[in-house]
């Protein structure tokens, strides 16, 4: 019988043939378990929703009829006005025989308006209000029926489903200090504090055979340029003598245009998987996406032929220099499509990219059913990074609001669609790594999670940034901000299992400026055209935030918030708060601490 790890040795085939269906089955099974646990009557909800939909259909139909009646009523009002205008015109022009026609039109329109249409509109409005009242009662009833199920949804269910589908991939509830230390100390993961222009807004972390990973979504800030335009309207008079010797003048005008280019900050999101593995520890290389899946068979064949020639030429040139560090693998399709010609260690590259790994990677890059080669893959010694285009639109947040519904069928559809899509995005973020069998088989050296003087905090700067972003940029950013803010955190102190951090919001204020650009006009003179632009000046604001893991699921925390003592505690100690990944965070009020929350 094939084991889970054996299944993943061919990751694309495993997803298509086994894992996709398995995950959907597990997802539907979990929903059925939640229904049983909630005790709701599915048939009763179906009847209530059907009755509600019927009332909504009645409301829709009568709204159409009322719209037509109101259109006719507007037409009648127009005819009354037109008839009155006709009568006045006839009196003025003394066309008395036509007065009767205008009066008849106005009289008929008034009759239809007052006696026919108004009563129908009035009765229709009453009937519509009756339907709406019944629909509201049914909707309230449906929400009440679904309340026990809606209360059971938890944001951690997505993680649990993924782990059940592929047990080899472990997932953390949040990015812990231990996991952070493992990545940083054993594998050379870069310190988060070093990147001042990025802020982590969400993260998923865990391990595969003891090898740690983290998928992070960053809000990034980069400087670009903005083109500002201005214009100036000018007038002048030209004189000339015509053929008869008369002096003539022509008034002319022109709008002069000018532009200036100035610096401007831009913001964008980026999602990246970082994975630590001790296999091939001296190897570095890079692969840039080719979108081979978009090529036809002929286009791909031409591309492979062209790249294979270039790679062979590169190898001969390398050999001529007396440096035989780069040697093609002999698989033109893999060499051309993966194109990692910058590899630093040929022996270790071949250790990773066995014939099976090469075939897996080719299948992944050329597959048009899913994402194909939409990823950049970097390896720097023991740190691997994968940045896939599809991950930028992946909804990483697993909040349960999307499942809560008054309709059991709509709730099921949302639950299944979201979780299966989440699994697909997560899985194909890992697919380039899973395509290398050695990465699955290589277990890391035993890592003992011990706190050191370096790890004084209870929580990572990544989780601190995620919590700060959950609370919201507006809470932290400077009052004069004209842009988004990059939130960075700095550990202040720990007390038991609670951390206090300073949140610094880096943003820009925009001060209006004006440049005058000289433009030559049609009048033969230079003119200073005003161009208004904004100078973006860096500003920052700093606030204290405290965070503590409560170990509650979403429903338990919602219940806790409804308790008066807890609510009063928050009112007196916390300005704004958020709960994410099992961790509570709040901005401190009046120097209070939330240690006793």
C-alpha positions in Angstrom: 0.0 0.0 0.0 1.3 3.4 -1.0 2.2 5.7 2.0 1.5 9.4 2.2 5.2 10.3 1.6 5.2 7.9 -1.5 2.2 9.7 -2.9 3.9 13.1 -2.7 7.0 11.8 -4.6 5.0 12.9 -7.7 3.2 16.0 -6.3 1.3 17.1 -9.4 -0.1 13.7 -10.1 -0.8 13.2 -6.4 -3.0 16.4 -6.3 -4.9 15.6 -9.5 -5.5 11.9 -8.8 -5.8 11.7 -5.0 -5.4 14.8 -2.8 -7.9 17.2 -4.5 -10.7 14.7 -4.0 -9.6 13.6 -0.6 -9.5 17.1 0.7 -12.9 17.9 -0.6 -14.3 14.7 1.1 -12.7 15.6 4.4 -14.1 19.1 4.1 -17.6 17.9 3.5 -17.3 15.3 6.3 -16.2 18.1 8.7 -19.3 20.2 7.7 -21.5 17.2 8.3 -19.9 16.7 11.7 -20.6 20.3 12.6 -24.2 19.9 11.6 -24.6 16.9 13.9 -22.9 18.7 16.7 -25.0 21.8 16.3 -28.2 19.8 16.3 -29.9 22.0 13.6 -32.8 20.6 11.6 -31.6 20.8 7.9 -35.0 20.0 6.5 -36.6 22.8 8.5 -34.0 25.3 7.4 -34.6 24.2 3.8 -38.3 24.9 4.1 -37.7 28.2 5.8 -35.2 29.4 3.1 -37.5 28.2 0.4 -40.4 30.2 1.9 -38.1 33.2 2.2 -37.0 32.9 -1.4 -40.6 32.7 -2.5 -41.4 35.9 -0.6 -38.4 37.5 -2.2 -39.6 36.5 -5.6 -43.0 38.1 -4.9 -41.3 41.2 -3.7 -39.2 41.3 -6.9 -42.3 40.8 -9.1 -44.4 43.4 -7.4 -41.5 45.8 -7.5 -41.4 45.4 -11.3 -45.2 46.1 -11.5 -44.9 49.1 -9.3 -42.0 50.5 -11.4 -44.2 50.2 -14.5 -47.2 51.9 -12.7 -45.0 54.7 -11.5 -43.6 55.2 -15.1 -47.2 55.4 -16.4 -48.1 57.8 -13.6 -45.2 60.0 -14.6 -46.4 59.9 -18.2 -49.9 60.9 -17.1 -48.5 63.9 -15.2 -46.6 64.8 -18.3 -49.8 64.7 -20.4 -51.6 66.9 -17.8 -48.8 69.5 -18.0 -48.7 69.2 -21.8 -52.5 69.6 -22.0 -52.4 72.7 -19.8 -49.6 74.2 -22.0 -51.7 73.4 -25.1 -54.7 75.2 -23.6 -52.7 78.3 -22.7 -51.1 78.3 -26.1 -54.4 78.1 -27.8 -55.8 81.0 -25.7 -52.8 83.1 -26.5 -53.1 82.3 -30.2 -56.9 82.5 -30.1 -57.1 79.0 -31.6 -60.2 78.2 -29.6 -61.3 75.0 -31.4 -58.1 73.3 -30.1 -58.7 74.1 -26.5 -61.2 71.3 -26.2 -58.6 68.8 -27.3 -56.0 70.0 -24.8 -58.7 69.9 -22.1 -59.8 66.4 -23.0 -56.2 65.1 -22.9 -55.6 66.7 -19.5 -58.9 65.4 -18.1 -58.3 61.8 -19.2 -54.7 61.9 -17.9 -55.9 63.3 -14.5 -58.6 60.6 -14.3 -56.1 57.8 -15.1 -53.5 59.3 -12.7 -55.9 59.8 -9.8 -58.6 57.2 -10.2 -56.6 54.3 -11.8 -52.9 54.5 -11.1 -52.8 56.0 -7.6 -55.0 53.3 -6.1 -53.0 50.5 -7.8 -49.7 52.0 -6.6 -51.1 52.4 -3.1 -52.4 48.8 -2.9 -49.1 47.6 -4.5 -47.0 49.4 -1.9 -49.1 47.9 0.9 -48.8 44.4 -0.6 -45.1 44.8 -1.0 -44.7 45.9 2.6 -46.7 42.8 3.6 -44.4 40.6 1.6 -41.3 42.3 3.1 -42.6 41.9 6.6 -43.1 38.1 6.0 -39.7 37.8 4.4 -38.0 39.5 7.3 -39.8 37.1 9.8 -38.6 34.2 7.7 -35.1 35.5 7.4 -34.9 36.0 11.2 -36.2 32.5 11.7 -33.6 31.1 9.2 -30.7 32.9 11.0 -32.1 31.6 14.3 -32.1 28.1 13.0 -28.5 28.4 11.8 -27.2 30.1 14.9 -25.9 26.8 16.6 -24.0 25.9 13.4 -22.6 29.4 12.8 -21.3 29.4 16.4 -19.2 26.3 15.7 -17.1 27.6 12.8 -13.5 28.3 13.8 -10.7 29.9 11.8 -8.3 27.0 12.7 -10.5 24.4 10.8 -8.7 25.2 7.5 -5.3 24.3 9.1 -6.8 21.1 10.6 -8.2 20.0 7.2 -4.9 20.6 5.4 -3.0 18.5 8.0 -5.5 15.7 7.8 -5.1 15.6 4.0 -1.3 15.7 4.0 -0.1 14.7 7.5 3.6 15.1 6.4 3.0 18.9 6.4 2.7 20.2 9.9 1.1 23.6 10.5 1.5 25.9 13.5 -1.4 27.8 15.1 0.8 30.9 14.9 4.4 31.7 14.0 6.1 30.9 17.3 9.4 32.2 18.7 10.7 28.6 18.6 10.0 28.3 14.9 11.5 31.7 14.3 14.6 30.8 16.2 14.9 27.5 14.3 14.7 29.2 10.9 17.1 32.0 12.0 19.8 30.0 13.8 19.9 26.7 11.9 19.1 27.9 8.4 20.1 31.6 8.2 16.7 33.1 7.9 17.0 36.9 7.7 16.0 39.0 10.7 12.6 40.6 10.2 13.7 43.9 11.8 16.2 44.4 8.9 13.4 45.1 6.4 12.1 48.5 7.2 9.9 48.8 4.1 7.9 45.7 4.6 5.3 44.7 7.2 3.9 41.2 7.6 0.1 41.2 7.4 -0.5 37.4 7.5 1.6 34.2 7.9 1.3 30.4 7.8 4.2 28.4 9.3 5.1 24.8 10.2 7.4 22.0 9.2 7.9 19.1 6.8 9.9 16.3 8.4 11.3 18.8 10.9 12.3 21.2 8.2 10.6 24.6 9.0 8.7 26.8 6.6 6.8 30.1 6.7 4.5 31.6 4.1 4.3 35.4 4.6 2.3 38.1 3.0 3.9 41.5 3.1 2.7 45.0 2.6 5.7 46.5 0.8 6.6 50.2 0.1 8.8 51.2 -2.7 9.7 54.6 -4.2 8.6 55.3 -7.7 7.7 58.4 -9.7 4.5 60.3 -10.6 4.1 62.5 -13.6 2.2 65.7 -12.8 0.8 68.0 -15.6 -0.1 71.6 -15.8 -1.5 74.0 -18.3 -1.5 77.7 -19.1 -4.0 79.5 -21.4 -2.5 82.3 -23.4 -4.0 84.8 -25.9 -2.4 87.2 -28.4 -3.2 89.2 -31.5 -1.6 88.9 -34.9 -1.7 91.7 -37.5 -1.3 91.3 -41.2 -2.0 93.2 -44.4 -4.4 91.7 -46.9 -4.2 91.8 -50.7 -6.0 95.1 -50.8 -3.5 96.7 -48.5 -5.8 96.7 -45.5 -4.4 96.0 -42.1 -6.2 93.1 -40.4 -6.0 91.5 -37.0 -6.5 87.9 -35.8 -7.1 87.0 -32.2 -5.3 83.7 -31.4 -5.2 81.5 -28.3 -3.4 78.4 -27.2 -3.2 76.2 -24.1 0.3 75.4 -23.2 1.1 72.1 -21.4 4.0 71.1 -19.2 4.8 68.1 -17.0 7.2 67.3 -14.2 8.2 63.9 -12.8 8.6 63.6 -9.0 9.2 60.8 -6.5 6.2 59.1 -5.0 5.8 56.1 -2.6 3.9 53.1 -3.9 2.5 50.1 -1.9 1.9 46.6 -3.0 1.4 43.1 -1.5 3.9 40.2 -2.0 3.5 36.6 -0.8 6.6 34.4 -0.3 7.3 30.9 1.0 10.6 30.4 2.9 11.7 26.9 3.6 14.7 25.6 5.4 16.3 22.3 4.5 19.8 21.0 5.2 20.0 19.0 2.0 22.6 20.4 -0.4 23.8 23.0 2.1 26.4 24.7 -0.1 24.1 25.1 -3.2 22.6 28.3 -4.4 20.7 28.9 -7.6 17.7 30.8 -9.1 14.8 29.9 -11.4 12.7 32.7 -12.9 9.2 31.9 -14.1 8.8 31.2 -17.9 5.0 30.5 -18.0 5.8 27.4 -20.1 2.2 26.3 -19.5 1.1 29.1 -21.9 3.3 27.9 -24.8 1.9 25.7 -27.5 3.8 22.5 -28.2 5.6 24.2 -31.2 6.5 27.3 -29.2 7.8 25.2 -26.3 9.9 23.0 -28.7 11.4 26.2 -30.3 12.1 27.7 -26.9 13.8 24.5 -25.6 15.9 24.2 -28.7 17.0 27.9 -28.5 17.8 27.7 -24.8 19.6 24.4 -25.1 21.9 26.0 -27.6 22.5 28.9 -25.3 23.2 26.6 -22.4 25.6 24.5 -24.4 27.5 27.6 -25.5 27.6 28.8 -21.9 29.1 25.4 -20.8 31.7 25.4 -23.5 32.7 29.0 -22.6 32.9 28.0 -19.0 35.1 25.0 -19.9 37.4 27.1 -22.1 38.1 29.3 -19.1 39.3 26.3 -17.2 36.3 26.3 -15.0 34.1 23.2 -15.3 31.7 24.2 -12.5 28.7 24.3 -14.8 27.7 21.3 -16.8 24.3 20.7 -18.4 22.3 17.7 -17.1 21.7 16.3 -20.5 18.0 16.8 -20.2 17.4 19.7 -22.7 13.8 20.2 -21.6 14.6 20.5 -17.9 17.8 22.5 -18.5 15.9 25.0 -20.7 12.8 25.4 -18.7 14.3 25.4 -15.2 17.3 27.3 -16.5 19.3 27.4 -13.2 22.5 28.2 -14.9 23.8 30.3 -12.0 24.0 27.2 -9.7 27.0 27.3 -7.4 27.6 23.6 -6.8 27.2 21.2 -9.7 27.4 18.0 -7.5 24.8 19.2 -5.0 22.5 20.4 -7.8 22.6 16.9 -9.3 22.0 15.5 -5.8 18.7 17.5 -5.6 17.6 17.2 -9.2 17.6 13.5 -9.8 15.8 12.2 -12.9 12.5 11.9 -10.9 12.9 15.5 -9.6 13.6 16.7 -13.2 10.5 15.0 -14.5 8.3 16.3 -11.6 9.5 19.8 -12.3 8.8 19.5 -16.0 5.3 18.2 -15.4 4.7 21.1 -12.9 6.0 23.8 -15.2 4.2 22.7 -18.3 0.8 21.8 -16.7 -1.9 24.1 -17.9 -4.7 22.7 -15.7 -3.4 24.7 -12.7 -0.7 27.3 -12.4 2.2 25.9 -14.4 5.5 27.8 -14.2 4.2 30.9 -12.5 6.9 30.8 -9.7 10.3 32.2 -9.0 12.4 29.7 -7.0 15.6 30.8 -5.1 17.9 28.6 -3.1 20.7 30.3 -1.0 22.4 27.5 0.8 19.8 26.1 3.3 17.1 28.7 2.7 14.7 28.2 -0.2 12.2 30.8 -1.3 9.2 30.4 -3.7 7.2 33.4 -4.9 4.3 32.3 -7.0 2.0 34.6 -8.9 -1.2 32.8 -7.8 -0.3 33.4 -4.1 -0.6 37.1 -4.5 -4.4 36.7 -4.9 -4.7 33.8 -2.4 -7.0 34.7 0.5 -4.7 33.5 3.4 -7.0 34.8 6.2 -9.3 32.0 7.4 -11.9 34.2 9.2 -15.2 32.4 9.6 -17.5 35.2 8.6 -17.7 33.9 5.1 -19.3 30.6 6.2 -22.0 32.1 8.5 -25.3 32.2 6.6 -29.0 31.8 7.1 -29.0 29.1 4.3 -27.5 25.7 5.1 -26.8 25.1 1.4 -25.1 28.4 0.9 -23.0 27.9 4.0 -21.9 24.4 2.8 -21.0 25.8 -0.6 -18.9 28.6 0.9 -17.2 26.2 3.4 -16.3 23.8 0.7 -15.3 26.3 -2.0 -13.1 28.4 0.3 -11.3 25.5 2.0 -10.7 23.6 -1.3 -9.4 26.7 -2.9 -7.2 27.5 0.1 -5.7 24.0 0.0 -5.0 24.3 -3.7 -3.2 27.6 -3.3 -1.3 26.3 -0.3 -0.3 23.1 -2.0 0.9 24.7 -5.3 3.0 27.2 -3.3 4.9 24.1 -2.1 4.7 22.1 -5.3 8.2 23.2 -6.6 9.7 22.0 -3.3 7.7 18.8 -3.2 8.9 18.1 -6.7 12.4 17.4 -5.2 12.1 14.0 -3.4 15.2 14.6 -1.3 13.5 17.5 0.4 10.7 15.3 1.6 13.0 12.5 2.7 15.7 14.6 4.4 14.9 15.1 8.1 16.5 18.0 9.9 18.8 17.5 12.8 17.0 17.4 16.1 16.2 20.9 17.2 15.8 21.6 21.0 13.6 24.6 21.6 15.4 26.5 24.3 15.0 30.1 25.2 18.3 32.1 25.2 19.2 35.6 25.9 18.5 36.4 22.3 15.0 35.1 22.5 13.6 37.3 25.3 10.2 37.8 23.7 7.3 35.4 23.8 6.2 36.3 20.3 7.9 36.9 17.0 8.1 40.3 15.3 6.1 38.7 12.4 3.2 37.9 14.7 3.4 41.4 16.3 3.2 43.0 12.9 0.3 40.7 11.9 -1.6 41.7 15.1 -0.9 45.4 14.5 -2.1 45.2 11.0 -5.3 43.4 12.2 -5.9 46.3 14.6 -5.6 48.6 11.6 -3.2 51.1 10.2 -5.4 54.1 11.1 -4.9 53.3 14.8 -1.2 53.7 14.6 -0.4 56.0 11.7 0.4 59.7 12.0 -2.6 62.1 11.8 -1.0 63.9 8.8 -0.5 60.6 6.8 -1.5 60.9 3.1 -0.4 57.3 2.3 -0.6 53.8 3.7 1.6 53.0 6.6 4.3 50.3 7.0 3.9 49.0 10.6 7.1 47.8 12.3 7.4 46.5 15.8 10.1 46.6 18.4 10.1 44.4 21.5 10.1 46.4 24.7 9.6 43.9 27.5 8.0 40.6 28.5 6.1 39.8 31.6 5.3 36.1 32.0 3.5 35.2 28.7 2.7 38.7 27.7 4.8 41.0 25.5 4.8 44.8 25.2 6.0 46.1 21.8 6.3 49.5 20.3 4.5 49.8 16.9 6.0 52.4 14.6 3.9 53.5 11.6 6.1 54.7 8.8 4.2 56.8 6.2 4.3 60.0 4.3 2.6 63.4 4.4 2.0 65.1 1.1 2.9 68.8 0.8 1.7 70.6 -2.3 4.4 72.3 -4.3 4.5 74.2 -7.6 7.1 74.2 -10.3 7.1 76.7 -13.2 8.2 75.1 -16.5 9.1 77.4 -19.4 7.2 76.5 -22.6 7.6 78.3 -25.9 4.2 79.5 -27.1 2.7 80.2 -30.5 3.1 84.0 -29.8 6.8 83.6 -30.0 7.5 84.0 -26.3 8.4 81.7 -23.4 5.8 81.3 -20.7 6.1 79.8 -17.2 3.5 77.0 -17.0 2.6 76.2 -13.4 2.7 72.5 -12.5 1.4 71.6 -9.1 2.8 68.4 -7.5 3.1 66.8 -4.1 6.3 66.3 -2.1 6.1 63.1 0.0 7.8 63.6 3.3 8.5 60.7 5.6 6.7 60.8 9.0 6.1 58.3 11.7 4.1 57.7 14.8 4.7 55.3 17.7 2.2 53.5 20.0 2.5 50.8 22.5 0.7 47.4 22.0 0.6 44.4 24.2 -0.1 40.8 23.1 -0.8 37.6 24.8 -1.9 34.1 23.7 -5.2 33.1 25.1 -5.6 29.7 23.6 -9.3 30.2 22.7 -10.9 29.3 19.5 -13.1 31.9 17.7 -16.3 30.9 19.3 -14.8 30.8 22.8 -13.3 34.3 22.3 -16.6 35.6 21.0 -18.3 34.2 24.1 -15.6 35.8 26.3 -16.2 39.2 24.8 -19.8 39.0 25.6 -19.1 38.6 29.3 -19.6 41.9 31.2 -16.5 41.6 33.3 -14.3 41.0 30.2 -15.9 43.8 28.3 -15.5 46.2 31.2 -11.8 45.1 31.5 -11.3 45.9 27.8 -13.0 49.3 28.1 -10.8 50.4 30.9 -7.5 48.9 29.7 -7.5 48.7 25.9 -8.2 51.3 23.2 -8.4 49.0 20.2 -7.8 45.3 20.0 -7.7 42.3 17.7 -7.7 38.5 18.1 -5.8 36.5 15.5 -4.1 33.1 15.4 -5.1 32.5 19.1 -3.3 35.7 20.2 -5.0 38.8 21.7 -3.4 42.2 21.1 -4.5 45.7 22.1 -3.2 49.2 22.2 -2.8 50.3 25.8 -5.0 52.9 27.5 -3.5 55.1 30.2 -0.4 53.1 30.8 -2.4 50.0 31.7 -1.2 46.4 31.1 -3.3 43.6 29.9 -1.3 41.0 31.8 -4.4 40.0 33.8 -6.7 39.7 30.9 
